[in-house]
Amino acid sequence: MNDSSWGAPPQAGYWGPSDQGPVQGAGPAGPAYDAHYAQQTRPMPIVPDVPEHGGDQDDDQGTARLSGPLFRDEPFHDQPVRDEPYRDPSTSAQPYAAVPRNPEPMPDAPQPAQPEPAPQKKSAGRDLGAAIGVGVGLGVVIIASLFVVKAVFVGVIAVAVVVGLWELTSRLQERKDIKAPLVPLAIGGAAMVVAGYARGAEGAWVAMALTALAVLAWRMTEPPEGYLRDVTAGLFAAFYVPFLATFVAMMLAADDGAWRVLVFLILTVVSDTGAYAVGWRFGKKKLAPRISPGKTREGLLGAVAFAMVAGALCMQFLIDDGTWWQGLLLGLVVAISATLGDLGESMIKRDLGIKDMGTLLPGHGGIMDRLDSLLPTAPVVWLLLVIFVGSG
């Protein structure tokens, strides 16, 4: 008989190998193994009777207790379990094939269906409630000052300009170590707004020139290192914030100036709202992914559609001698200029590595984050209104 073959545990009614005699304590002799099955067995080692727990008596049936594994190759309980053939002792059938303890699923076996992840809800990206609340509050202040006393609204523009300059120069110094002089910029910026309201475009240009000279002279009090860089940033800030804002004051100077400024504000806000609403709901194709990943072409189309409808209504009912087709053209231009202004500040913020220019307005960021689309739109609306209905 082959000594390397596997066998089955001794059971009542079975004989061990022929050269070993019957197993101790076994029952009456039964039929011998079939020759075919005998090829798969090996001799049973003789295990001496060893008392368990110090006892010297057999169990009730006269069989000896075994203190170790029955087979030499059978592992102890504290050793890894390996695959081995198994045969049901109650039958004389052929032993089962070796079955892994932790069988892996067949490659072609159907896998249980995995639950689909819950769809994520689109996020607006900001605290929408705070943004709406702050927007409504600013709107009330602007409308009240606009239609009560024009001079009060000029003061509102000047304050917004000074705060915007402070945010811009602070971020430039923090992120790029550019020290644009804030004092001459703030004084010159407020003067530009007042001069534009009182003297029109001529007064605005004169104030701009004087502000530039003040920036150059103020920076001379510091060491010369970085002079060119600092004054260049100062001149950019003077043009970008107060000079462009001066066109709002120039619109206000007309006889129907309050209504012109109101149309300007409505169209810009409607354009931004249309871009946001349509882009958030239907936006898929990016407009300028390297500058502002959140803006989409669908959002731009929404801005154009909303602004054109609002422009037609405003020019027809709010502006004297205005017509609806002029409003369509005005709305189209406002949507484009507002989008370019938003992208322009996004480029500045991306260069500085920041998300917002400030934190003064909850849900909006800073003042400059609200002026981004208004500033470049102001000269466009002023010019078109002058062309359509005159300077007033």
C-alpha positions in Angstrom: 0.0 0.0 0.0 1.2 3.5 -0.8 2.3 5.2 2.4 1.9 8.7 1.0 -1.8 8.3 0.2 -4.5 9.9 2.4 -7.0 7.9 4.5 -10.2 8.5 6.4 -10.6 8.6 10.2 -11.4 5.1 11.7 -15.1 4.5 12.2 -17.1 1.7 13.7 -17.4 -1.1 11.3 -14.2 -0.4 9.4 -10.8 -2.1 9.6 -7.4 -0.4 9.6 -4.6 -1.5 7.4 -4.1 -5.2 7.0 -0.7 -5.2 8.6 -1.9 -3.3 11.7 -4.9 -5.4 12.7 -8.1 -3.9 13.9 -8.0 -0.5 15.6 -8.3 -0.6 19.3 -11.7 0.0 20.6 -13.3 -0.5 17.2 -16.7 -2.1 16.8 -17.4 -5.4 15.1 -15.7 -6.0 11.8 -17.4 -4.7 8.7 -16.8 -5.0 5.0 -13.3 -4.2 3.9 -12.5 -1.1 1.7 -13.0 -1.5 -2.0 -9.7 -1.8 -3.8 -10.4 1.4 -5.8 -10.8 3.4 -2.5 -8.0 1.6 -0.9 -5.6 3.3 -3.2 -6.5 6.6 -1.6 -5.7 5.5 2.0 -2.6 5.1 4.0 -1.7 3.1 7.1 -3.1 4.3 10.4 -0.3 4.9 12.9 -0.6 3.1 16.2 -1.3 5.6 18.9 -0.7 4.5 22.5 -3.3 5.0 25.1 -2.3 8.1 27.0 -4.5 9.2 29.9 -6.0 12.6 29.5 -5.8 15.1 32.4 -3.8 12.6 34.4 -6.5 9.9 34.4 -5.6 6.2 33.9 -8.9 4.8 32.8 -10.5 4.6 29.4 -13.8 6.2 28.6 -17.2 4.5 29.0 -16.9 2.6 25.7 -13.4 1.4 26.3 -11.6 3.5 23.7 -8.4 5.3 24.5 -8.3 9.1 24.6 -5.9 10.6 22.2 -3.7 13.5 23.3 -2.6 14.7 19.9 -3.7 14.8 16.3 -4.9 11.5 14.8 -2.7 11.8 11.7 0.8 13.0 11.6 -0.1 15.5 8.9 -3.2 16.8 10.7 -2.6 20.2 12.2 -3.1 21.3 15.7 -5.8 23.8 16.4 -3.3 26.6 16.8 -1.7 25.9 13.4 -3.0 27.1 10.0 -5.7 24.9 8.6 -5.0 23.6 5.1 -7.3 22.1 2.5 -7.8 18.4 2.9 -10.2 15.8 1.4 -13.2 14.9 3.4 -15.6 12.0 3.4 -18.9 11.7 5.2 -18.3 9.0 7.9 -21.9 7.8 7.7 -21.5 6.5 4.2 -19.0 4.5 2.3 -19.0 6.9 -0.7 -15.8 8.2 -2.2 -14.2 11.0 -0.3 -15.0 14.5 -1.5 -12.4 16.5 -3.3 -10.4 19.0 -1.3 -12.5 22.1 -0.7 -10.8 25.4 0.3 -11.7 26.7 3.8 -12.5 30.1 2.3 -13.3 29.4 -1.3 -13.1 32.3 -3.7 -16.1 32.9 -6.1 -15.9 31.5 -9.5 -14.8 34.0 -12.2 -18.1 33.6 -14.1 -20.2 33.4 -10.9 -22.8 36.2 -10.7 -21.7 38.9 -8.4 -24.2 40.5 -6.0 -25.5 43.8 -7.2 -23.7 46.8 -5.7 -25.8 49.6 -4.5 -25.5 52.7 -6.6 -24.1 55.7 -4.8 -26.7 58.3 -3.9 -26.5 61.2 -6.4 -24.9 64.3 -5.0 -27.0 67.4 -4.8 -25.6 70.4 -6.6 -24.2 73.0 -4.3 -24.4 76.7 -4.9 -20.9 77.1 -3.6 -21.9 80.0 -1.1 -24.2 80.6 1.7 -27.2 81.5 -0.5 -29.4 82.7 2.4 -26.7 85.1 3.6 -26.0 86.3 0.0 -29.7 87.1 -0.6 -30.0 88.9 2.7 -26.9 91.0 2.2 -28.0 91.7 -1.4 -31.4 92.9 -0.4 -29.9 95.1 2.4 -27.5 96.7 -0.1 -30.3 97.2 -2.5 -32.5 99.0 0.0 -29.6 101.4 1.0 -28.8 102.1 -2.7 -32.4 102.7 -3.8 -33.1 104.9 -0.7 -30.0 107.1 -1.3 -30.5 107.1 -5.0 -34.0 108.6 -5.0 -33.8 110.8 -1.9 -30.7 112.9 -2.3 -28.3 112.4 -5.2 -25.4 113.7 -3.1 -25.9 110.8 -0.6 -25.6 108.3 -3.4 -22.3 110.0 -4.5 -21.1 109.4 -1.0 -22.1 105.7 -1.2 -20.0 105.4 -4.4 -17.0 107.1 -2.8 -17.2 104.8 0.3 -17.4 101.7 -1.9 -14.4 102.9 -3.9 -12.3 103.5 -0.8 -13.2 100.0 0.7 -12.5 98.4 -2.7 -9.0 100.0 -2.9 -8.2 98.9 0.6 -9.1 95.3 -0.2 -7.2 95.3 -3.5 -4.0 96.9 -2.1 -4.1 94.6 1.0 -4.3 91.5 -1.1 -1.5 92.7 -3.3 0.8 93.2 -0.3 -0.1 90.0 1.3 0.2 87.7 -1.7 2.8 89.5 -3.9 4.5 91.9 -1.5 3.5 94.8 -3.7 3.1 98.0 -1.7 0.7 100.2 -3.7 0.3 103.4 -1.6 -3.2 103.4 -0.2 -3.5 106.9 1.2 -3.1 108.8 -2.2 -5.3 106.2 -3.9 -8.1 106.6 -1.4 -8.0 110.4 -1.4 -7.7 110.6 -5.2 -10.3 107.9 -5.7 -12.9 109.8 -3.7 -12.0 113.0 -5.5 -12.5 111.3 -8.9 -16.0 110.3 -8.0 -17.0 113.8 -6.8 -15.3 115.5 -9.8 -17.0 113.2 -12.3 -20.4 114.0 -10.7 -19.7 117.8 -10.6 -17.6 118.3 -13.8 -18.3 115.3 -15.9 -15.7 113.4 -17.9 -13.3 116.4 -17.9 -13.3 116.5 -14.2 -12.8 112.8 -13.9 -9.8 112.8 -16.2 -8.1 115.7 -14.3 -8.7 113.9 -11.0 -7.2 110.8 -12.4 -4.1 112.6 -13.5 -3.6 114.2 -10.2 -4.1 110.9 -8.4 -1.4 109.3 -10.6 1.1 112.1 -9.7 0.3 111.7 -6.0 1.0 107.9 -6.2 4.4 108.6 -7.8 5.3 111.2 -5.2 4.1 109.2 -2.2 6.1 106.2 -3.1 9.3 108.2 -3.2 9.3 108.4 0.6 10.2 104.6 0.6 13.4 102.9 -0.5 13.9 102.7 -4.2 13.8 98.9 -4.3 10.5 97.9 -6.0 9.5 101.4 -6.8 8.5 100.7 -10.4 6.5 97.6 -9.4 4.6 99.5 -6.6 3.7 102.6 -8.6 2.6 100.5 -11.5 0.2 98.6 -9.2 -0.9 101.9 -7.8 -1.8 103.3 -11.2 -3.6 100.1 -12.1 -5.6 100.3 -8.9 -6.5 104.0 -9.6 -7.9 103.2 -13.0 -9.5 99.9 -12.2 -11.6 101.0 -9.1 -12.2 104.8 -8.8 -11.9 105.9 -12.4 -14.4 103.3 -13.7 -16.7 104.0 -10.8 -16.7 107.6 -11.8 -19.0 106.8 -14.8 -21.7 105.9 -12.3 -21.5 109.4 -10.9 -21.6 110.8 -14.4 -24.8 108.9 -15.1 -26.3 110.2 -11.9 -25.6 113.8 -13.0 -28.2 113.7 -15.7 -31.7 115.0 -15.1 -33.1 111.4 -15.1 -29.8 110.2 -13.5 -31.4 108.2 -10.8 -33.4 106.1 -13.4 -30.2 105.7 -15.5 -28.3 104.4 -12.5 -31.2 102.1 -11.6 -31.3 100.6 -15.1 -27.5 100.1 -15.0 -27.8 98.3 -11.7 -30.8 96.2 -12.7 -29.2 95.0 -16.0 -26.0 94.1 -14.3 -27.7 92.2 -11.5 -30.1 90.4 -13.9 -27.2 89.4 -16.1 -25.3 87.9 -13.1 -28.5 86.2 -11.9 -29.3 84.7 -15.3 -25.7 83.4 -15.7 -25.8 81.9 -12.3 -29.3 80.3 -12.6 -28.9 78.9 -16.1 -25.2 77.8 -15.5 -26.0 76.1 -12.2 -29.0 74.2 -13.7 -27.9 73.4 -17.3 -24.2 74.4 -17.5 -21.9 71.7 -19.0 -19.5 73.4 -21.4 -16.8 75.5 -19.6 -16.5 79.0 -20.8 -13.0 79.8 -19.5 -11.8 76.8 -17.4 -8.3 78.1 -16.8 -9.7 81.4 -15.4 -13.0 80.6 -13.8 -13.9 76.9 -13.8 -17.5 77.6 -12.6 -18.5 79.7 -15.6 -20.1 77.9 -18.5 -21.3 78.8 -22.0 -24.8 78.0 -21.1 -24.5 80.5 -18.3 -23.3 83.2 -20.7 -26.4 82.5 -22.9 -28.6 82.8 -19.8 -27.0 86.1 -18.9 -27.6 87.4 -22.5 -31.2 86.3 -22.5 -32.1 87.6 -19.1 -30.3 91.0 -19.7 -31.8 91.5 -23.1 -35.4 91.0 -21.8 -34.7 93.2 -18.8 -33.1 95.8 -21.0 -36.1 96.0 -23.4 -38.4 96.5 -20.5 -36.3 99.1 -18.7 -35.6 101.2 -21.8 -39.3 101.1 -22.7 -40.7 102.0 -19.3 -38.0 103.7 -17.2 -36.0 105.8 -19.6 -37.5 108.8 -21.3 -37.4 108.5 -25.1 -36.0 105.0 -24.8 -37.3 102.1 -27.0 -37.4 98.4 -26.6 -34.9 97.6 -29.4 -32.4 99.9 -27.7 -32.9 97.9 -24.5 -32.2 94.7 -26.4 -28.9 96.0 -27.6 -28.1 97.5 -24.2 -28.8 94.2 -22.5 -26.6 92.3 -24.9 -23.6 94.6 -24.3 -24.2 94.6 -20.5 -24.1 90.8 -20.4 -20.8 90.7 -22.3 -19.1 93.5 -20.3 -20.3 92.1 -17.0 -19.0 88.6 -17.9 -15.6 90.1 -19.0 -15.4 92.1 -15.8 -16.1 89.0 -13.7 -13.5 87.0 -15.6 -11.0 89.9 -15.2 -11.2 89.8 -11.4 -11.1 86.0 -11.5 -7.8 86.3 -13.3 -6.5 88.7 -10.6 -7.6 86.4 -7.8 -6.2 83.3 -9.5 -2.9 85.1 -9.9 -3.0 86.1 -6.2 -4.1 82.6 -5.2 -7.2 83.7 -3.3 -10.9 82.9 -3.5 -12.3 86.2 -2.5 -11.0 89.8 -2.2 -12.4 90.1 1.3 -14.9 88.9 3.9 -16.9 92.1 4.5 -20.1 90.9 2.9 -21.3 87.4 4.1 -22.2 85.2 1.2 -20.5 87.5 -1.3 -16.9 88.0 -0.2 -15.6 91.5 -0.3 -16.7 94.8 -1.8 -14.5 94.1 -4.8 -16.3 90.8 -5.4 -19.5 92.7 -6.0 -17.9 95.5 -8.0 -16.2 93.1 -10.4 -19.0 93.2 -13.0 -20.3 96.7 -12.2 -17.0 98.5 -12.8 -16.4 97.6 -16.4 -20.1 97.9 -17.2 -20.5 101.5 -16.0 -18.7 103.2 -18.9 -20.5 101.0 -21.4 -23.9 101.8 -20.1 -23.0 105.5 -19.8 -21.9 105.7 -23.4 -24.9 103.8 -24.9 -27.4 105.9 -22.9 -25.7 109.1 -24.2 -25.9 107.7 -27.7 -29.6 106.6 -27.4 -31.2 109.4 -25.4 -28.5 112.1 -24.9 -26.5 113.2 -21.9 -29.6 114.7 -20.2 
